[in-house]
């Protein structure tokens, strides 16, 4: 059975391009503000949305995402708010995933979380800190509710590890382009293309590259060798900067839409990788 992510990547492939995946944490600057920003991203050309579930111990997140997630937590964002965000974004037709550390799902109850995420129209989850060896209960819950579980591989992953992760993924494999925490960088790690090749040697799933993409030219470069381009920190930074300068919601939405449109042009080949 084909999922919404399968259909999304198939459509992008038919159009001769990569899929653009955009991340924002739920609840920042407010729950409704985050929903509006995510919907603006979709309107500007983002194909898949990752809704971040803010967590108090985000071991993989860089300072930009941490700042926004901390603000969301101080604002009282809850798992129920995250699910409401998923529902509002999924209404656009874009496949909508929750990016979450495992502890909040474990506390909520994996079976209950899967049921509630599916009921909200969610397409799946990305769980960066859930080891494949401990993923059995989540894989069962996700399968029962038609959700795609996405896991990460990194340049340091052995070939055996890559195969183990790819075998349990559905939808796509998340390839972290470099070691370390998330964050926009001047150059996306050179190991990314090699990592994509290593995944493709053991899996037919699409491979999406994240961690470091911040510009249309970088998006175009990654799109030249990956099936998906994931952008998080650069989009979050737009909302943080809007808040710092006291911009209103309409201005913040205009800004995030503009960046999403630039990135969409990059993955669609309208911007050269060397720009």
N, C-alpha and C positions, 0 to 999 in steps of 0.2 A: 504494500500500500504506500502510495506516494504522499509525503507530507507537504505542508505549505512551504517549508524550506526547500524541499526537493523541487517543487514547481518554480520557486523563485530563481534558484540557480539554473534550472533548465531554461527559463525565459532569458536570463542574462546570457547564457551560452548561445542561444539561438540568435541573440542580438550581437554576438561577437564581442562581448565585454565581460568585465568582472562585476560582481554584485557589490554595492556599497552598504556597509553595516555601520550604523552609528550608535554610540553609547551615551547615555546620560543617567545620572542617579535619580531615582524617584525622590520627590520631596524638596528639590532645590530649583528655584529659590523658595517655592511652596509646592504643595502637591499639584494644584491646578496650574501653576506656572510651569512645572516640569512637563505636564501633559501637553500644554500649549506648545512648548519648545519642541517636544518630540514630534508632534503633529506637523509643526512647521518644517522640521527636517524631512519628513516623508513627502510633504508637498514640494520640497525643493529637489527631491531626487534620491533620497536615502531609501534603499530597498528593504532593509531589515533593521529593526530597532532592538538594541539591548537595553533593558531597563535595569539599572543597578539597584540592588537591595542594600541600602546603607548598613554598615556593620562597624562595630566599635573597635575591631582589631583587624584592619584591612592589610594583611601582610604583603599583598601584591600591588597595592595601589600607590601611585606616586603622589606628590604633594598637592597637585591640582585637584585630583579626584578626591583625595582625603579631605581637602578644605570644603568641598561641596557636600560630601557625605556627612562630615561633622556638623555642618550647618543644618542639614536635613534632620539629623538625629536630635540636635538641640531644638529643632522645630517640632519634634514629637512624631516624626514619620514612623508608621507602623507597617507590618507585613500586609495588613488589610489595605493600606494606602498603596502599597506596591502593586497589589492585585487589581485595585481600582485603576491604577495607571495603565497596567497591561490592557485591561478591558477597553479603556478609552483610546489607546494607541492602536490596538488590534482592529478597532472599528474602521480604520483607514484602509484596511486590506493588507498592510505590510506585516509579514511574519514578525511576531514580537516575542523575544526571549527574556528571561530573567537571568541576569548575571549575579551570582550570589556565592558567598562563602558557605561552606556546608553547615556550620553551627546553627544559623537561623533556621534552616530547613529541618535540621535534626530536632531542634526545639519545637518547631511547629508541628512536626510529625510528617515524615516523607510521604506517606499515603494520602494524608489530608492535604498537604501542599500540592501534590500532583493533581488531585481531584479539583482543588480550588483554582489552580493555574489553568487547567484545561477548561473549567467552567467560565473563566474570564476570557477565553479565546487565545491563551498563550500557545506559542508554538513549541516551546522547550526551555531548556536551561543551559547555562554555562556555569560549571562548578570548578573553578581553578584549583581548589585545594582538596578536592575529593579524590583520593588515590583509586586507581582502577581496582586494586585488590579489595577495597572496601565499598565498592559501588553497587554490589548486588541488590540490596534493598531498593536503592534509588532506580536502578535500571528496570526492576520489576514494576515499580510504581509508575514510572514514565511510560513503559510499554502498555500498561493497563489503560492509561488515559491518552494514548496517542501522542505523547510528547517526545521531542527529539533531545536526547542528552548529548551535550557537546563537552568535550574535554580538551585539555591543552597538551601540546608538545613544544619542546624548546630545542635550541641548537645543541644543548648538552645531552639531550635524550639519546639513549642508545637505539640502534635499529630494532632491537627486540622490544624496547619500551614503546617506540613509535608504533610498531605493529599491534602491541597489546592495547594501546590507547585507541588507535584507529578502528580496531575490531569492535569496540564497545560504543563508539560514536555513532550518532545518526544526524542527518542534516548536513553537517560539515565538520572538519577537523580544524581546531583553532591552533594556528602556528604562531607562537610568540617569536617575533623577529630577532630578539636579542635577549640576553640575560638581564635580570634586574626588574625593577618595578615599572609600572606604566608611566607614560609621559611623552609628550611631543619632543622630537629630537631633530636636529638639523639634517641628519642622515639616518635613514632606516638601516638597520644592521645588514651588513653584506651577507650574513649567514642565512638570511631569509629565503633567498632563491634556492640555495642548497637544501634547506630544510623542507621546502615544498616538494622538491624532487624526491627526497627520501620518503616523504609520506606517500607520494604517488606511486612509489615502487611497491608499496604494500597495500594500497587501498584505492578504490575507485571513487571514494567520497570527494566532494569539493574540498579544497583547502583554502581557508581564509587567513590572511596575515594581519596581525595586530601588534600593538606596542610601538609607537613612534611616528605614525603617519600624521602629518599636520598641514600639508599643503596639497594643492591640486597636482603639482609636479610629482610629489612623492606618491600620491595616490596613483598617478599614471604609471610611475615606475613599478610599483607593486602589482598593479593590474596587468602589467606585461608578462608576469609569470605566475600569478595566483588567481584563484577563482573568486576570491572575495577580498575586499580591503576593509579593515576595521579601524574606525577612528573614534577615540574617546576623549582623551585629555584636551585636544585642540577645541572640540566642541564645548566641553565643560568650561574651558578657560573663557570662552565668549560670554557665558552667563556670569562667571565670577567677575569679569571686568565690567560688565554692565552694572552689576550690583555695586562695585567699588565706586563707579562714577555717578551713581544715583540715577541711572537711566530707567525710564519707565518700561513696562512690559512690552509695549508695542515696539520700542526701539530694540530691546533685547531680542525679540522674535525676528525682527528684520535682520539683525546681525547674524543670528544663528542660521537663518534661512540663506543668507548670502554665502556663508562659509560652506554650508551643505551643498549649495548649488555649484560652487567652485570645485568641491571634491567630486560631485557627480559628473561634472564636465571632465575631470581627470580620468575617472574610471571608464568614461564613455569615449575616450580617445580624442576629446576636443582640446585637451591640453597636452603638449608633448612632455615626456618624462624628463627631458633635459631643461625644461623651462626654468 
